Amino acid sequence: MKLGLFTPLFAKLSFVDLLKELKLYPEITALEIGCGGWPGASHINPAELLASAAAAKEYRVKLADAGLTISALSCHGNPVHPDPAIARREDETFKQTVRLAEALEVPVVVTFSGCPGASADDKTPNWITAAWPPEFAQGLEWQWSERLVPYWIAAEKMAAAAGVKIALEAHPGFCVYNPETLLKLRSATGKSLGINLDPSHLWWQQIDIPEAIAELGDAIFHFHAKDVAVNPARVGVNGVLDTKSYTQLRERSWLFRSVGWGHSEIEWKKIASALRLVGYDYVMSIEHEDALMSTHEGLSSAIGMLSRVLMKEEAVEAWWV
């Protein structure tokens, strides 16, 4: 397994300066590069690379010279947004990213499932988390049958034809937010649609990550290494659902943390072991969103922890059986 980095952490740096910065972190050998949507596209110009094979080759050479590969291209957005203009823009970004992944021979595109409104008349996304009152159940059925499944059937077919896998990041606020919803959508679309597993989005929902990994199996296409710290005192009063700003660090029920600052090394070793058990041997891509730490300190801490967790060699033959 390789150690990677999701590059929006260094969004203020140019691509050339990013490569220079990463010399400080030689343990990182793979990059997940934002190509638009919420991650932005600070380190790549998709249109330019698609228009010029020479430019695409030069981009890959620069990465190779720096000892790096691309684990995934990411374009997190909402392509089923109820505003047609937003949905069209996000869909175009997604399709462009798939074409670029094919051109650069990158196997995975990471994004969100998106979330539509609850009816054809809605103007804003509606994340439905309860089966009652009855309008909720009706709205949820409409979202899946009329918007989500039709869109991702076509998207999965396009990606499969390009030899690219779609890794949907399960994230609250979108229709795919846990293993069950991911597998439901996968069963309605195809095997080229799977998950970008980010434990931080599941832990605060009280999900056991190794159990989730076992359930997802070969649907795991990519992995984000990010932690979360739950505040028991706030959860005891308010529960885990929390709409307060991420800047209200003391008041929130949970916070995103650098790897190892929310869960112990043994928990991360259980995750690495669970991934190996289901055959995932690709990349742990560090996503640093820890407001309590500097970029360098948070990233260095995550690298230190994960360097003790990742199993980089082949498993031994069971000679004792």
PLY file of the C-alpha trace (Angstrom):
ply
format ascii 1.0
element vertex 321
property float x
property float y
property float z
element edge 320
property int vertex1
property int vertex2
end_header
0.00 0.00 0.00
1.18 3.52 -0.81
1.00 6.76 1.11
-0.63 9.59 -0.83
-1.82 13.16 -0.46
-4.95 15.02 -1.52
-3.39 18.20 -2.89
-5.99 20.96 -2.07
-4.07 21.25 1.20
-1.53 23.21 -0.85
-4.02 25.05 -3.04
-2.07 28.32 -2.76
0.99 26.74 -4.39
1.51 26.33 -8.11
2.09 22.84 -9.50
5.84 23.46 -9.71
5.95 24.82 -6.16
3.85 21.87 -4.96
6.47 19.46 -6.28
9.17 21.43 -4.48
7.15 21.42 -1.24
6.65 17.68 -1.38
10.39 17.12 -1.22
9.89 17.76 2.51
7.67 14.67 2.66
9.49 11.85 0.82
7.14 9.24 2.26
4.37 10.51 -0.03
4.55 8.77 -3.41
1.06 9.33 -4.88
-1.09 12.41 -5.39
-4.85 12.83 -5.56
-5.27 15.95 -7.67
-8.28 18.24 -7.68
-9.69 18.93 -11.14
-12.58 21.24 -10.26
-15.66 21.34 -8.08
-15.06 21.93 -4.39
-11.39 20.77 -4.47
-10.62 23.33 -7.17
-7.93 22.79 -9.81
-4.88 24.60 -8.43
-2.37 22.04 -9.67
-3.71 21.03 -13.06
-5.40 22.54 -16.11
-7.74 19.83 -17.41
-8.74 21.65 -20.59
-5.11 22.34 -21.53
-4.00 18.77 -20.97
-6.96 17.36 -22.88
-6.22 19.67 -25.80
-2.53 18.78 -26.03
-1.03 15.30 -25.82
2.39 16.94 -25.50
1.26 18.97 -22.49
-0.25 15.87 -20.88
3.00 13.96 -21.40
5.06 16.82 -19.96
2.80 16.91 -16.88
3.28 13.19 -16.28
7.05 13.46 -16.80
7.31 16.19 -14.15
5.47 13.97 -11.68
7.61 10.95 -12.51
10.80 12.99 -12.17
9.62 13.95 -8.67
9.05 10.28 -7.84
5.26 10.66 -7.83
2.24 9.05 -9.44
-1.44 10.09 -9.55
-3.72 7.88 -7.46
-6.92 9.68 -8.45
-8.37 12.81 -9.99
-11.04 14.44 -7.83
-13.93 16.72 -8.76
-16.28 16.63 -5.76
-19.52 18.33 -6.74
-23.28 17.90 -6.99
-24.20 16.82 -10.54
-27.83 16.18 -9.54
-28.35 19.62 -8.01
-31.94 20.89 -8.40
-30.67 24.09 -10.04
-30.18 23.01 -13.69
-27.31 25.44 -14.24
-25.36 24.10 -11.26
-26.12 20.48 -12.19
-24.95 21.10 -15.76
-21.71 22.73 -14.59
-20.92 19.91 -12.15
-21.76 17.27 -14.74
-19.41 18.90 -17.26
-16.63 18.98 -14.65
-17.15 15.31 -13.86
-17.14 14.23 -17.50
-14.05 16.31 -18.23
-12.30 14.70 -15.26
-13.14 11.20 -16.52
-11.76 12.07 -19.96
-8.59 13.44 -18.37
-8.20 10.35 -16.19
-8.38 8.23 -19.33
-5.82 10.42 -21.09
-3.40 10.38 -18.14
-4.01 6.68 -17.42
-5.33 7.42 -13.93
-7.61 4.59 -12.78
-9.92 6.45 -10.38
-12.07 9.58 -10.30
-13.31 10.67 -6.86
-16.48 12.72 -6.38
-19.76 12.89 -4.43
-23.04 11.22 -5.33
-24.74 14.59 -5.10
-28.12 15.40 -3.63
-31.18 16.62 -5.56
-34.23 18.35 -4.19
-37.13 16.26 -2.90
-39.33 17.00 -5.90
-39.17 18.51 -9.37
-40.22 21.84 -7.87
-37.40 22.14 -5.32
-34.69 24.76 -5.77
-32.18 23.57 -3.15
-30.77 20.13 -2.25
-32.67 18.21 0.41
-30.76 15.61 2.44
-33.48 13.36 3.86
-32.53 11.48 7.04
-35.92 10.30 8.36
-38.75 8.13 7.04
-41.51 10.24 8.61
-43.49 12.48 8.08
-44.69 10.70 4.89
-43.40 13.45 2.61
-39.85 12.46 3.55
-40.24 8.87 2.38
-41.94 10.04 -0.81
-39.22 12.60 -1.45
-36.45 10.05 -0.88
-38.02 7.64 -3.34
-38.30 10.43 -5.92
-34.65 11.44 -5.44
-33.37 7.95 -6.10
-35.72 6.84 -8.88
-35.94 10.11 -10.82
-32.55 11.74 -10.35
-29.81 9.76 -8.63
-30.06 6.34 -10.28
-30.64 7.60 -13.84
-27.69 9.99 -13.62
-25.25 7.45 -12.22
-26.33 4.68 -14.60
-25.20 6.89 -17.48
-22.09 8.10 -15.61
-20.99 4.58 -14.70
-21.40 3.45 -18.30
-19.29 6.37 -19.52
-16.55 5.73 -16.98
-16.47 2.01 -17.68
-16.04 2.69 -21.39
-13.06 4.92 -20.54
-11.51 2.30 -18.26
-12.01 4.56 -15.23
-13.56 3.70 -11.87
-15.83 6.16 -10.04
-15.15 6.39 -6.30
-18.03 8.18 -4.59
-17.04 9.68 -1.26
-19.75 8.76 1.24
-20.52 12.09 2.91
-23.47 13.31 4.98
-25.45 15.90 3.07
-25.50 13.72 -0.05
-27.61 10.70 -0.98
-24.64 8.35 -0.60
-23.43 8.87 2.96
-22.76 5.36 4.34
-21.99 1.80 3.12
-25.65 0.89 2.69
-26.46 3.80 0.39
-23.26 3.27 -1.62
-24.01 -0.41 -2.18
-27.63 0.41 -3.04
-26.50 2.78 -5.79
-23.82 0.37 -6.99
-26.39 -2.43 -7.36
-28.52 -0.10 -9.50
-25.62 0.99 -11.73
-22.56 -1.21 -12.18
-19.20 -2.46 -10.92
-17.29 0.61 -12.13
-18.97 2.61 -9.35
-17.59 2.19 -5.84
-16.46 4.18 -2.83
-13.72 6.55 -1.77
-13.70 5.45 1.85
-13.11 8.32 4.28
-13.36 7.11 7.90
-13.85 10.63 9.22
-17.27 10.88 7.59
-18.36 7.57 9.08
-16.89 7.58 12.60
-19.10 10.39 13.85
-22.11 8.48 12.53
-21.03 5.73 14.98
-19.95 3.38 12.16
-17.32 0.72 12.89
-14.76 1.19 10.11
-13.36 -2.37 9.87
-16.93 -3.70 9.75
-17.78 -1.18 7.04
-14.71 -2.25 5.07
-15.77 -5.89 5.28
-19.25 -4.96 4.06
-17.94 -2.89 1.14
-15.35 -5.42 -0.02
-14.28 -4.92 -3.63
-16.35 -1.73 -3.89
-13.47 0.18 -2.23
-11.61 2.00 -5.01
-9.79 4.72 -3.06
-9.17 5.71 0.56
-8.88 9.03 2.41
-6.77 9.09 5.56
-8.51 11.60 7.82
-9.49 11.35 11.47
-12.30 12.76 13.58
-12.46 13.49 17.29
-15.84 13.15 18.97
-16.56 15.39 21.97
-18.44 13.13 24.44
-19.67 16.05 26.53
-21.33 17.74 23.54
-22.63 14.45 22.11
-24.13 13.65 25.51
-26.19 16.82 25.29
-26.79 17.36 21.56
-26.06 14.08 19.79
-23.84 13.70 16.74
-25.73 15.84 14.23
-24.08 19.25 14.31
-24.64 22.22 11.99
-22.38 24.64 13.81
-19.48 26.13 11.88
-16.23 24.16 11.80
-14.64 27.27 13.31
-16.59 26.75 16.57
-14.04 24.25 17.78
-15.06 24.09 21.43
-18.80 23.94 20.82
-19.04 21.23 18.16
-19.91 17.58 18.84
-17.02 16.48 16.64
-14.07 17.88 14.72
-11.97 16.69 11.81
-8.48 15.87 13.02
-5.17 14.76 11.59
-4.62 11.00 11.57
-3.96 9.75 15.10
-5.52 12.71 16.89
-9.00 11.22 17.01
-8.35 7.48 17.03
-5.42 5.44 18.25
-2.68 3.78 16.27
-4.23 0.39 16.98
-7.51 1.55 15.42
-5.67 2.62 12.29
-3.82 -0.70 12.23
-7.20 -2.48 12.37
-8.28 -0.41 9.37
-5.13 -1.29 7.41
-5.62 -4.96 8.24
-9.29 -4.84 7.22
-8.33 -3.26 3.90
-5.82 -6.02 3.23
-8.43 -8.67 4.08
-10.74 -7.39 1.32
-7.89 -7.07 -1.17
-7.43 -3.29 -1.15
-3.73 -2.60 -1.71
-3.71 0.82 -3.33
-3.33 4.22 -1.66
-4.09 5.89 1.66
-4.52 9.50 0.53
-4.03 11.96 3.40
-6.68 14.68 3.55
-5.61 17.25 6.13
-8.48 19.36 7.53
-7.36 19.89 11.11
-8.04 23.43 12.32
-6.01 22.87 15.48
-2.73 22.23 13.68
-0.48 23.88 11.13
-0.23 22.37 7.68
3.28 21.07 8.27
2.65 19.75 11.78
-0.64 18.08 10.87
0.70 16.50 7.71
3.92 15.37 9.36
1.97 13.84 12.22
-0.28 11.93 9.83
2.71 10.67 7.85
4.42 9.52 11.04
1.38 7.55 12.18
0.57 6.03 8.80
4.20 5.06 8.16
3.85 2.71 11.13
0.48 1.44 9.93
0.84 0.74 6.23
1.83 -2.77 5.17
4.02 -2.24 2.12
5.32 -5.78 1.62
3.48 -8.85 0.38
1.90 -11.02 3.07
3.89 -14.08 4.08
2.81 -17.50 2.90
1.04 -19.30 5.76
3.83 -21.85 6.23
2.50 -22.88 9.67
-0.76 -24.40 8.42
0 1
1 2
2 3
3 4
4 5
5 6
6 7
7 8
8 9
9 10
10 11
11 12
12 13
13 14
14 15
15 16
16 17
17 18
18 19
19 20
20 21
21 22
22 23
23 24
24 25
25 26
26 27
27 28
28 29
29 30
30 31
31 32
32 33
33 34
34 35
35 36
36 37
37 38
38 39
39 40
40 41
41 42
42 43
43 44
44 45
45 46
46 47
47 48
48 49
49 50
50 51
51 52
52 53
53 54
54 55
55 56
56 57
57 58
58 59
59 60
60 61
61 62
62 63
63 64
64 65
65 66
66 67
67 68
68 69
69 70
70 71
71 72
72 73
73 74
74 75
75 76
76 77
77 78
78 79
79 80
80 81
81 82
82 83
83 84
84 85
85 86
86 87
87 88
88 89
89 90
90 91
91 92
92 93
93 94
94 95
95 96
96 97
97 98
98 99
99 100
100 101
101 102
102 103
103 104
104 105
105 106
106 107
107 108
108 109
109 110
110 111
111 112
112 113
113 114
114 115
115 116
116 117
117 118
118 119
119 120
120 121
121 122
122 123
123 124
124 125
125 126
126 127
127 128
128 129
129 130
130 131
131 132
132 133
133 134
134 135
135 136
136 137
137 138
138 139
139 140
140 141
141 142
142 143
143 144
144 145
145 146
146 147
147 148
148 149
149 150
150 151
151 152
152 153
153 154
154 155
155 156
156 157
157 158
158 159
159 160
160 161
161 162
162 163
163 164
164 165
165 166
166 167
167 168
168 169
169 170
170 171
171 172
172 173
173 174
174 175
175 176
176 177
177 178
178 179
179 180
180 181
181 182
182 183
183 184
184 185
185 186
186 187
187 188
188 189
189 190
190 191
191 192
192 193
193 194
194 195
195 196
196 197
197 198
198 199
199 200
200 201
201 202
202 203
203 204
204 205
205 206
206 207
207 208
208 209
209 210
210 211
211 212
212 213
213 214
214 215
215 216
216 217
217 218
218 219
219 220
220 221
221 222
222 223
223 224
224 225
225 226
226 227
227 228
228 229
229 230
230 231
231 232
232 233
233 234
234 235
235 236
236 237
237 238
238 239
239 240
240 241
241 242
242 243
243 244
244 245
245 246
246 247
247 248
248 249
249 250
250 251
251 252
252 253
253 254
254 255
255 256
256 257
257 258
258 259
259 260
260 261
261 262
262 263
263 264
264 265
265 266
266 267
267 268
268 269
269 270
270 271
271 272
272 273
273 274
274 275
275 276
276 277
277 278
278 279
279 280
280 281
281 282
282 283
283 284
284 285
285 286
286 287
287 288
288 289
289 290
290 291
291 292
292 293
293 294
294 295
295 296
296 297
297 298
298 299
299 300
300 301
301 302
302 303
303 304
304 305
305 306
306 307
307 308
308 309
309 310
310 311
311 312
312 313
313 314
314 315
315 316
316 317
317 318
318 319
319 320
